[in-house]
């Protein structure tokens, strides 16, 4: 699966979440100020702040998520970690927006501030996490079913490497490893891993091999006698 496309999906859904959250929050604020607003919806659409918010608020959230690392390791997302990361990012973002946009507003009492904070947080977190959860769940399923994989290289060529390789290949649920080959530590005429994977060279050539094969994960499975060699 195309990584750039997957990142684009996350970015688009985060943008859509921020757009919906801002639109509903703006509507909530208008209703709080004037309950009759539904009979004068043109007052909302004529408000310059509404349209500026639709442009700049989503950009603010995307920048914040980018800084927080939300679009890194896009295929390695876990749902529980996603929850914590989204919760933290949204909390920080809402606090920033609250101090920039809301504290200057005229309110009847301080309770309106608390209510506005809670509503904005709930809308932003709710939309963002629901969309992310759906996409992450779909991605995790594809990884477990082997549709999405990560180019993996084994450092090691004999018994230990063979045991680890077979254990990974016989997992009931795939971890997403797609083995491209192995590299040896000590030179020998024959390696046990030859019957399973292509021999890509020596560990001394590791940097070049990783770049050439676009390796994303490296598994170290060397023998005890080889440990001193690579330290």
Secondary structure, DSSP 8 states (H G I E B T S, - for coil): --HHHHHHHHHHHHHHHHHHHHHHHHHHHHHHH-GGGGGGTHHHHT-HHHHHHHHHHHHHHHHHHHHHTTTSSGGG--HHHHHHHHHHHHHHHHHHHIIIIITTS--SSHHHHHHHHHHHHHHHHHHHHHHHHHHHHHHHHHHHTTSS-EEEEEE--SHHHHHHHHHHHT-SS---EEEEEEEESS--S--GGGGTS-EEEEGGGHHHHHHHHT--EEEE---GGGHHHH-
